[in-house]
Amino acid sequence: MAGKIYAHKIKIVELDDGSNPVNPVVNKLQKAPETVRELQKNDNDNKTVLLGGAAESGKTVLLSDVANEKEAVITRMSNGDRIKITSSVFKIGKRQDYVDYCIIDNLTISGIHAQIEFEAGTYYIVDKKSSNGTQLKGRRIDPEERYLLQSGDKFVLSNETFTFEIL
């Protein structure tokens, strides 16, 4: 799956009583409410609020733009692949149907070897109980534990070295 980027879009559609789309939802949401209570008070007719403050324009908002304010890439040192982290849980391994980046040409990599997680503006790496382990900055990490990833960090999945970079 290397090189493919998937993005999911959301769009606001309000239906009138005859199930026909109408536009007033965009005009009603020009200023985002400050609190959840204000939102509930103003949302008596169960409108959906646009993510990312795009209500003024009525534009479709990419969820990936909302989730990952900081874009990041990993570089596989053995072949030079630069892989963009495209989701908040980005899986790496050799099981093509279950990972975001597949390493099919290295038999020492586990099916789902590790994952990179993005939460609250911070990236982490987690070993997923791999057979040959994961190292971060030259030290083996414990399975299922989160370890902070910083730009420039090197990590090793079995015998595959990667460099992590925040763009």
SULMOWO-V868382 format. One record per residue. N is the residue number from 1. PSI is psi in whole degrees, -180 to 180 (NA if undefined). OMEGA is omega in radians with two decimals (NA if undefined). D_LAST is the distance of its C-alpha to the last C-alpha in Angstrom with 1 decimal. Layout:
BEGIN
n:N psi:PSI omega:OMEGA d_last:D_LAST
n:N psi:PSI omega:OMEGA d_last:D_LAST
END
This chain:
BEGIN
n:1 psi:8 omega:-3.13 d_last:21.4
n:2 psi:142 omega:3.09 d_last:18.6
n:3 psi:-13 omega:3.13 d_last:17.2
n:4 psi:135 omega:3.10 d_last:18.5
n:5 psi:129 omega:3.12 d_last:16.6
n:6 psi:138 omega:3.08 d_last:18.8
n:7 psi:140 omega:3.11 d_last:18.6
n:8 psi:136 omega:-3.13 d_last:21.5
n:9 psi:151 omega:3.01 d_last:22.9
n:10 psi:154 omega:3.14 d_last:25.3
n:11 psi:139 omega:3.12 d_last:28.0
n:12 psi:128 omega:3.03 d_last:30.7
n:13 psi:125 omega:3.08 d_last:34.2
n:14 psi:136 omega:-3.14 d_last:37.3
n:15 psi:139 omega:3.03 d_last:40.6
n:16 psi:-179 omega:-3.07 d_last:44.0
n:17 psi:-19 omega:3.10 d_last:47.0
n:18 psi:20 omega:3.14 d_last:47.6
n:19 psi:32 omega:3.06 d_last:44.2
n:20 psi:137 omega:3.14 d_last:43.2
n:21 psi:139 omega:3.06 d_last:39.7
n:22 psi:165 omega:-3.00 d_last:39.9
n:23 psi:-11 omega:-2.95 d_last:37.4
n:24 psi:-17 omega:-3.11 d_last:38.3
n:25 psi:-38 omega:-3.12 d_last:35.5
n:26 psi:-44 omega:3.13 d_last:32.9
n:27 psi:-37 omega:-3.10 d_last:35.3
n:28 psi:-24 omega:-3.03 d_last:36.1
n:29 psi:25 omega:-3.08 d_last:32.5
n:30 psi:-34 omega:3.09 d_last:31.5
n:31 psi:123 omega:-3.13 d_last:31.0
n:32 psi:138 omega:3.10 d_last:29.4
n:33 psi:151 omega:-3.06 d_last:31.8
n:34 psi:-30 omega:-3.06 d_last:30.9
n:35 psi:165 omega:3.09 d_last:32.2
n:36 psi:-41 omega:3.11 d_last:32.9
n:37 psi:-44 omega:3.12 d_last:36.7
n:38 psi:-40 omega:3.10 d_last:36.3
n:39 psi:-47 omega:-3.13 d_last:34.4
n:40 psi:-40 omega:3.14 d_last:37.3
n:41 psi:-42 omega:-3.10 d_last:39.9
n:42 psi:-8 omega:-3.02 d_last:38.5
n:43 psi:42 omega:-3.10 d_last:37.8
n:44 psi:-26 omega:-3.12 d_last:41.4
n:45 psi:21 omega:3.00 d_last:41.2
n:46 psi:46 omega:3.05 d_last:38.2
n:47 psi:157 omega:3.07 d_last:35.6
n:48 psi:136 omega:-3.14 d_last:32.0
n:49 psi:136 omega:3.10 d_last:29.4
n:50 psi:138 omega:3.04 d_last:26.3
n:51 psi:147 omega:2.98 d_last:23.0
n:52 psi:13 omega:3.03 d_last:20.5
n:53 psi:28 omega:-3.12 d_last:23.3
n:54 psi:17 omega:-3.06 d_last:23.9
n:55 psi:-34 omega:-3.11 d_last:27.6
n:56 psi:-40 omega:-3.03 d_last:28.6
n:57 psi:-18 omega:-3.08 d_last:27.6
n:58 psi:15 omega:-3.11 d_last:28.5
n:59 psi:153 omega:3.00 d_last:25.4
n:60 psi:139 omega:-3.10 d_last:24.2
n:61 psi:130 omega:3.06 d_last:21.1
n:62 psi:127 omega:3.12 d_last:18.6
n:63 psi:-36 omega:-3.14 d_last:18.5
n:64 psi:-32 omega:3.11 d_last:15.0
n:65 psi:-32 omega:3.13 d_last:13.9
n:66 psi:-43 omega:-3.04 d_last:16.0
n:67 psi:-45 omega:-3.05 d_last:15.2
n:68 psi:91 omega:3.08 d_last:11.4
n:69 psi:-31 omega:-3.14 d_last:10.3
n:70 psi:114 omega:3.09 d_last:7.0
n:71 psi:148 omega:-3.13 d_last:5.5
n:72 psi:156 omega:3.06 d_last:5.5
n:73 psi:155 omega:2.94 d_last:7.4
n:74 psi:147 omega:3.10 d_last:10.5
n:75 psi:123 omega:3.07 d_last:12.5
n:76 psi:115 omega:-2.98 d_last:16.2
n:77 psi:-31 omega:-3.07 d_last:17.9
n:78 psi:-28 omega:-3.12 d_last:21.3
n:79 psi:-1 omega:3.10 d_last:20.5
n:80 psi:3 omega:3.10 d_last:17.0
n:81 psi:132 omega:2.99 d_last:15.8
n:82 psi:120 omega:-3.02 d_last:12.1
n:83 psi:122 omega:3.11 d_last:12.1
n:84 psi:134 omega:3.07 d_last:9.9
n:85 psi:114 omega:-2.96 d_last:10.8
n:86 psi:2 omega:3.13 d_last:12.9
n:87 psi:165 omega:-3.11 d_last:15.1
n:88 psi:-20 omega:2.97 d_last:15.7
n:89 psi:105 omega:-3.04 d_last:17.8
n:90 psi:111 omega:-3.04 d_last:16.6
n:91 psi:141 omega:3.14 d_last:19.5
n:92 psi:133 omega:3.13 d_last:19.8
n:93 psi:-166 omega:-3.10 d_last:23.3
n:94 psi:-2 omega:3.09 d_last:26.1
n:95 psi:95 omega:-2.99 d_last:27.7
n:96 psi:-38 omega:-3.09 d_last:26.4
n:97 psi:-9 omega:-3.02 d_last:27.6
n:98 psi:-2 omega:-3.06 d_last:25.9
n:99 psi:162 omega:3.09 d_last:22.4
n:100 psi:-30 omega:3.04 d_last:19.2
n:101 psi:120 omega:-3.05 d_last:18.8
n:102 psi:128 omega:3.05 d_last:22.2
n:103 psi:84 omega:-3.04 d_last:23.2
n:104 psi:-18 omega:-3.04 d_last:26.7
n:105 psi:16 omega:3.11 d_last:27.6
n:106 psi:107 omega:-3.05 d_last:27.7
n:107 psi:-11 omega:3.14 d_last:30.6
n:108 psi:-7 omega:3.11 d_last:29.6
n:109 psi:136 omega:3.11 d_last:26.7
n:110 psi:165 omega:-3.11 d_last:28.0
n:111 psi:-57 omega:2.95 d_last:28.0
n:112 psi:95 omega:-2.98 d_last:25.3
n:113 psi:-48 omega:-3.09 d_last:24.2
n:114 psi:169 omega:3.03 d_last:21.3
n:115 psi:151 omega:3.04 d_last:18.8
n:116 psi:127 omega:-3.11 d_last:15.5
n:117 psi:143 omega:3.07 d_last:16.0
n:118 psi:123 omega:3.13 d_last:14.0
n:119 psi:131 omega:3.08 d_last:16.4
n:120 psi:43 omega:3.07 d_last:16.5
n:121 psi:9 omega:-3.07 d_last:12.9
n:122 psi:141 omega:3.08 d_last:13.0
n:123 psi:145 omega:3.12 d_last:12.4
n:124 psi:158 omega:2.98 d_last:15.6
n:125 psi:143 omega:-3.13 d_last:17.2
n:126 psi:126 omega:3.01 d_last:20.8
n:127 psi:132 omega:-3.08 d_last:23.4
n:128 psi:51 omega:3.13 d_last:25.6
n:129 psi:44 omega:-3.13 d_last:28.8
n:130 psi:154 omega:3.14 d_last:28.1
n:131 psi:-39 omega:-3.05 d_last:31.1
n:132 psi:8 omega:2.98 d_last:29.4
n:133 psi:171 omega:3.12 d_last:27.0
n:134 psi:138 omega:3.08 d_last:23.4
n:135 psi:144 omega:3.04 d_last:22.5
n:136 psi:124 omega:-3.12 d_last:19.7
n:137 psi:39 omega:3.07 d_last:19.8
n:138 psi:2 omega:3.13 d_last:23.1
n:139 psi:136 omega:3.11 d_last:24.8
n:140 psi:136 omega:3.14 d_last:25.9
n:141 psi:154 omega:3.13 d_last:24.8
n:142 psi:141 omega:3.10 d_last:27.3
n:143 psi:144 omega:3.07 d_last:27.3
n:144 psi:16 omega:3.05 d_last:26.3
n:145 psi:142 omega:3.12 d_last:24.8
n:146 psi:135 omega:3.08 d_last:21.3
n:147 psi:133 omega:-3.12 d_last:19.5
n:148 psi:132 omega:3.03 d_last:16.5
n:149 psi:130 omega:3.09 d_last:13.3
n:150 psi:153 omega:-3.13 d_last:11.2
n:151 psi:131 omega:-3.11 d_last:8.4
n:152 psi:-11 omega:3.13 d_last:10.6
n:153 psi:144 omega:3.01 d_last:13.2
n:154 psi:138 omega:3.03 d_last:15.5
n:155 psi:156 omega:-3.08 d_last:17.5
n:156 psi:125 omega:3.00 d_last:20.6
n:157 psi:111 omega:-3.03 d_last:22.1
n:158 psi:-103 omega:3.10 d_last:25.7
n:159 psi:20 omega:3.12 d_last:25.4
n:160 psi:118 omega:-3.13 d_last:22.0
n:161 psi:138 omega:3.11 d_last:19.3
n:162 psi:153 omega:2.98 d_last:15.6
n:163 psi:135 omega:3.14 d_last:12.6
n:164 psi:137 omega:-3.11 d_last:9.8
n:165 psi:130 omega:3.00 d_last:6.2
n:166 psi:129 omega:-3.07 d_last:3.8
n:167 psi:NA omega:NA d_last:0.0
END
